[in-house]
Amino acid sequence: MSTAVDTRPVHDEAEDEQILDAIRKWLERDVKPHVLELEHKDEYPQKMVEQMMELGLFGASISADYGGLGLSATTYAKIVTTISEVWMSLTGIFNSHLIMAAAVQRFGTEEQKRKWLPKFATGEIRGGLALTEPDCGTDLQAIRTRAVRQGDHYVINGTKTWISNGIKGSCYALLVKTDPEAQPRHKGMSMFLAPKGPGFRVSRKLEKLGYKGIDSAELIFEDYKVPAENLIGGVEGRGFHNAVGGLELGRINVAARGVGIANAALKESVAYSQIRKTMGKPICQHQAIQLKLGDMATRCEAARLLVEQAARAYDKGERCDMEAGMAKLFASEAAVENSMEAMRIHGGYGYSKEFNIERYYRDAPLMCIGEGTNEMQRIIIARQLVERNPV
Ligand SMILES: Cc1cc2nc3c(=O)[nH]c(=O)nc-3n(C[C@H](O)[C@H](O)[C@H](O)COP(=O)(O)OP(=O)(O)OC[C@H]3O[C@@H](n4cnc5c(N)ncnc54)[C@H](O)[C@@H]3O)c2cc1C
């Protein structure tokens, strides 16, 4: 039986600070010195992944009842922002994993929670979310990956693409069609926990503009057999609901990454503009640069406040698709604008691979695409505005 209980942890400011402090120290000591090298080699940060396991990050939002840290969305968003200020890619390694875990925690049966969540929380089993296919991303109801029941298991055929952690992960929350003829289409969709095994292969690693270090892959399922007990919630037809049910938190997370990139671009610009001199004075004394810094700082603050507002609403169990959509839209665009402005402020050095700025510029646009494109966020916000303000 499905137990869609949504236990939202309470936000504790003092506890937040302790966790953030440990993370900041780890970032300074073990991450910052290695980012440029790993980024440019596009190398998986294996050692950092092990350190993130020790820090408990793979169980950050998993309930303490199942071995996780049970952090609130508010605290989690702060962690994501803090890490993204140093290397946004790292957050993708535990974030898509935690969205898979959230699908089990929110919609799984008690047996599924007890079997999977403790191993997700330690990072012993890591993975992500497999929704997108080569010919559909936004229109998820158009997926074609098919699962057919045969006795006590399902046989799955299809292709998923752009799957974060697709190579290094070992298990995915896999969205499929169990009834391709169903109307409305979402009633024919189901979600499985799909561990790697016979019939499940990675066909290729996808090369990207940014978001280096983390593996994005195409996954192929050919007569892949999965036990019926891996059907999340134990009932067919709830897959679409399971997938979109995680989107509010997913959008808050992407927004938090956007704040991290926007902040990093600002901080480096404030520092650099005091050191770099032209016409006999630091460039921060030129009004043209001050106008940029003023706008950048304002975007950072506004984005941070929108993320906090959405996370607080989420923690209270309130409907927050509009708030999460606004946070995601604004913070991701802030990341894009701030990284471009940081590049202008840094002049030629902004374009150099020996500095961080060009990385922010390559990483930021992904925030506008993932977890629902910004075009879709505007539509969601507008629909909610009308729904909440009937005439
Ligand atoms: C680096 C990276 C990592 C990713 N990780 C994952 C992952 O782990 N798991 C996963 O499942 N997916 C993942 N994705 C896929 C991502 O979620 C999709 O790319 C995204 O949802 C957009 O889908 P699409 O690329 O198919 O674009 P499309 O859906 O084809 O959209 C194309 C354009 O049309 C617009 N559009 C579409 N429909 C409408 C509409 N109704 N109204 C107005 N405009 C519309 C879109 O906004 C966009 O501008 C990842 C993608 C990238 C690039």
The ligand as a MOL file (V3000), in Angstrom:
LIG
                    3D

  0  0  0     0  0            999 V3000
M  V30 BEGIN CTAB
M  V30 COUNTS 53 58 0 0 0
M  V30 BEGIN ATOM
M  V30 1 C 23.1980 19.0100 -18.1670 0
M  V30 2 C 21.8090 18.4800 -18.1110 0
M  V30 3 C 21.4550 17.5990 -17.0930 0
M  V30 4 C 20.1820 17.0370 -17.0810 0
M  V30 5 N 19.8620 16.1140 -16.1130 0
M  V30 6 C 18.7100 15.4160 -16.2260 0
M  V30 7 C 18.4260 14.3180 -15.3460 0
M  V30 8 O 19.2040 13.9920 -14.4400 0
M  V30 9 N 17.2760 13.6280 -15.5310 0
M  V30 10 C 16.3840 13.9330 -16.5090 0
M  V30 11 O 15.3710 13.2510 -16.6310 0
M  V30 12 N 16.6030 14.9870 -17.3560 0
M  V30 13 C 17.7450 15.7160 -17.2420 0
M  V30 14 N 17.9940 16.7710 -18.1010 0
M  V30 15 C 17.0170 17.0920 -19.1350 0
M  V30 16 C 16.2820 18.3880 -18.8490 0
M  V30 17 O 15.3950 18.1930 -17.7900 0
M  V30 18 C 15.5800 18.7990 -20.1520 0
M  V30 19 O 16.5770 19.2080 -21.0710 0
M  V30 20 C 14.5740 19.9160 -19.9230 0
M  V30 21 O 13.4730 19.4200 -19.2040 0
M  V30 22 C 14.0650 20.5060 -21.2540 0
M  V30 23 O 13.6190 19.5050 -22.0870 0
M  V30 24 P 14.1400 19.4220 -23.6040 0
M  V30 25 O 15.6100 19.5670 -23.5820 0
M  V30 26 O 13.5670 18.1790 -24.2050 0
M  V30 27 O 13.5480 20.6830 -24.3080 0
M  V30 28 P 12.0810 20.7830 -25.0030 0
M  V30 29 O 11.0580 20.2470 -24.1010 0
M  V30 30 O 12.1690 20.1820 -26.3570 0
M  V30 31 O 11.9000 22.3630 -25.1170 0
M  V30 32 C 12.4990 23.1300 -26.1730 0
M  V30 33 C 12.0820 24.5930 -26.0170 0
M  V30 34 O 10.6540 24.7110 -26.1350 0
M  V30 35 C 10.1310 25.3490 -24.9870 0
M  V30 36 N 8.8170 24.7820 -24.6840 0
M  V30 37 C 8.5070 23.4650 -24.5970 0
M  V30 38 N 7.2010 23.3080 -24.3290 0
M  V30 39 C 6.6690 24.5490 -24.2160 0
M  V30 40 C 5.3610 25.0600 -23.9240 0
M  V30 41 N 4.3380 24.2580 -23.6790 0
M  V30 42 N 5.1950 26.4000 -23.8970 0
M  V30 43 C 6.2400 27.2330 -24.1160 0
M  V30 44 N 7.4960 26.8240 -24.3870 0
M  V30 45 C 7.7020 25.4900 -24.4380 0
M  V30 46 C 11.1310 25.0870 -23.8830 0
M  V30 47 O 11.0200 26.0700 -22.8600 0
M  V30 48 C 12.4350 25.1850 -24.6560 0
M  V30 49 O 12.7590 26.5460 -24.8090 0
M  V30 50 C 19.2420 17.3940 -18.0770 0
M  V30 51 C 19.6000 18.3160 -19.0920 0
M  V30 52 C 20.8630 18.8410 -19.1150 0
M  V30 53 C 21.2260 19.7980 -20.2220 0
M  V30 END ATOM
M  V30 BEGIN BOND
M  V30 1 1 1 2
M  V30 2 1 2 3
M  V30 3 2 2 52
M  V30 4 2 3 4
M  V30 5 1 4 5
M  V30 6 1 4 50
M  V30 7 2 5 6
M  V30 8 1 6 7
M  V30 9 1 6 13
M  V30 10 2 7 8
M  V30 11 1 7 9
M  V30 12 1 9 10
M  V30 13 2 10 11
M  V30 14 1 10 12
M  V30 15 2 12 13
M  V30 16 1 13 14
M  V30 17 1 14 15
M  V30 18 1 14 50
M  V30 19 1 15 16
M  V30 20 1 16 17
M  V30 21 1 16 18
M  V30 22 1 18 19
M  V30 23 1 18 20
M  V30 24 1 20 21
M  V30 25 1 20 22
M  V30 26 1 22 23
M  V30 27 1 23 24
M  V30 28 2 24 25
M  V30 29 1 24 26
M  V30 30 1 24 27
M  V30 31 1 27 28
M  V30 32 2 28 29
M  V30 33 1 28 30
M  V30 34 1 28 31
M  V30 35 1 31 32
M  V30 36 1 32 33
M  V30 37 1 33 34
M  V30 38 1 33 48
M  V30 39 1 34 35
M  V30 40 1 35 36
M  V30 41 1 35 46
M  V30 42 1 36 37
M  V30 43 1 36 45
M  V30 44 2 37 38
M  V30 45 1 38 39
M  V30 46 1 39 40
M  V30 47 2 39 45
M  V30 48 1 40 41
M  V30 49 2 40 42
M  V30 50 1 42 43
M  V30 51 2 43 44
M  V30 52 1 44 45
M  V30 53 1 46 47
M  V30 54 1 46 48
M  V30 55 1 48 49
M  V30 56 2 50 51
M  V30 57 1 51 52
M  V30 58 1 52 53
M  V30 END BOND
M  V30 END CTAB
M  END
